[in-house]
Amino acid sequence: MGEGRLSAPQLRACAGVCYTRRMHDRSEHDTMRRHDRSEHGAILRDALGPWLQEQEPMARHTTLRVGGTARWFWAASDVEQLARVLRVCAQAQIPYLFIGHGSNLLMSDRGYDGLVIQNRCKHTQIGTETQAESGVSFGSLFAQTARAGLAGLEWAIGIPGTVGGALVSNAGAYRGNIGPLVQSVRVFQDGEDTTVGPEWMEFSYRDSRLRRLAEAGAQIGRTVILSCTLRFAEQGDPDTIMARAKEYQAQRRAKQPYAPSAGSFFKNVVDKELAARVPGLSPGMREAGVVPAGFLIEACGLKGLREGGAEASAKHANFLINAEGATASDLRRLAETVKARVQEQFGVSLCEEVLYVGDWSGWA
Ligand SMILES: Cc1cc2nc3c(=O)[nH]c(=O)nc-3n(C[C@H](O)[C@H](O)[C@H](O)COP(=O)(O)OP(=O)(O)OC[C@H]3O[C@@H](n4cnc5c(N)ncnc54)[C@H](O)[C@@H]3O)c2cc1C
């Protein structure tokens, strides 16, 4: 055991000790990683017992239905136990990936060499100040608030995923976003369980500080949303609220493909100059200075383009779908082709709305 390193029993007895590692070469790194992983396995088995799964196929837990295995997998349904396990992971430096319904993720074919924690903490308390644990599905939260006559989430009908995932990407549709409803967020960060205000989240279009952390590949000590409080200003009639939501749902069904996807793959482009010069854009979009990514992809003639089993949907070009036994690499190759062609034709660099997770080394 190297200098300053603790055995699994020591760690279990004395959690909280951090140690630094110096990696001199690749083989030392690999040996240390194998070493770490067996200690990590022991710690996780201790903490989670029979609830810990090993080598779990991630295609089962992502809406694109692709991706390799998670070395360990745990579905958390109790928020206090979740906070305890997150603390253990932070103390033992066990890498973890926190997911909701996997509806905004592209997991690599090599999978994830750590613990994937799936969020199933679903408790809610509905009122003008609604408290929701972050694993409740967004659709269920909309239905619960609508039944209580609380208006404000109608646009969320048909967005898959959890409230936690929605907060990370400031999910939205039909000019609504979750950000403006947020009053406070309970987060676990760097071993601490704390409550922060909405300004801390730094919400912007399909973005937040947590999303930027995820994109930067932050691992140890990364922040997890445990729950949130949403404020509903508008009281209304449940039937009227539901009818408004159903209109959005009908529009969604008419436009979106049924095949496995992660929704819109790229973010729309907010660029007044581009919106003014591209031919065929609707007057509303031109005025707002927004060019839908799907519009650009279609204008490049890429609707229906295939890469292995992946396709830029013939129904909605910004939905990259798993048409037929796609691999994660097929989807990423397709995404790269789409980006290159849009860059070539319009001089615009599309940004992914979908997050790449797992081990992507050598994917091409
Ligand atoms: C058919 C379809 C339609 C869609 N339509 C829309 C739409 O209209 N608008 C829209 O905004 N999105 C849409 N999406 C994308 C997606 O549903 C949303 O982004 C959703 O909010 C993601 O939630 P999730 O629980 O699935 O997150 P995941 O995909 O599981 O995770 C996404 C990211 O959030 C992180 N994360 C998840 N939960 C937490 C948490 N509690 N704490 C910290 N980090 C967390 C994960 O680590 C990951 O980085 C669509 C997707 C599909 C498949």
The ligand as a Gaussian input file, in Angstrom:
#p B3LYP/6-31G(d) Opt

LIG

0 1
 C      -38.468000      12.305000     -26.061000
 C      -37.720000      13.349000     -25.283000
 C      -38.179000      14.657000     -25.269000
 C      -37.505000      15.640000     -24.529000
 N      -37.997000      16.922000     -24.534000
 C      -37.366000      17.874000     -23.799000
 C      -37.882000      19.222000     -23.772000
 O      -38.891000      19.535000     -24.367000
 N      -37.198000      20.136000     -23.021000
 C      -36.078000      19.822000     -22.314000
 O      -35.515000      20.688000     -21.631000
 N      -35.562000      18.564000     -22.340000
 C      -36.181000      17.586000     -23.060000
 N      -35.656000      16.308000     -23.094000
 C      -34.360000      16.033000     -22.422000
 C      -34.493000      15.482000     -20.990000
 O      -35.710000      14.807000     -20.815000
 C      -34.380000      16.556000     -19.925000
 O      -33.126000      17.212000     -20.014000
 C      -34.531000      15.979000     -18.517000
 O      -34.725000      17.044000     -17.627000
 C      -33.351000      15.130000     -18.052000
 O      -33.706000      14.516000     -16.799000
 P      -33.105000      13.096000     -16.382000
 O      -33.603000      12.806000     -15.022000
 O      -33.406000      12.067000     -17.406000
 O      -31.562000      13.427000     -16.345000
 P      -30.356000      12.450000     -16.779000
 O      -30.360000      12.317000     -18.264000
 O      -30.398000      11.206000     -15.993000
 O      -29.104000      13.326000     -16.325000
 C      -28.782000      14.524000     -17.021000
 C      -27.650000      15.246000     -16.276000
 O      -28.134000      15.709000     -15.041000
 C      -27.375000      15.165000     -13.961000
 N      -28.331000      14.931000     -12.881000
 C      -29.504000      14.273000     -12.926000
 N      -30.125000      14.348000     -11.742000
 C      -29.325000      15.056000     -10.930000
 C      -29.404000      15.479000      -9.567000
 N      -30.439000      15.181000      -8.784000
 N      -28.361000      16.192000      -9.050000
 C      -27.290000      16.509000      -9.806000
 N      -27.151000      16.133000     -11.080000
 C      -28.160000      15.411000     -11.641000
 C      -26.731000      13.919000     -14.500000
 O      -25.536000      13.600000     -13.809000
 C      -26.451000      14.351000     -15.939000
 O      -25.273000      15.135000     -15.966000
 C      -36.333000      15.300000     -23.814000
 C      -35.864000      13.977000     -23.823000
 C      -36.560000      13.010000     -24.550000
 C      -36.053000      11.603000     -24.519000

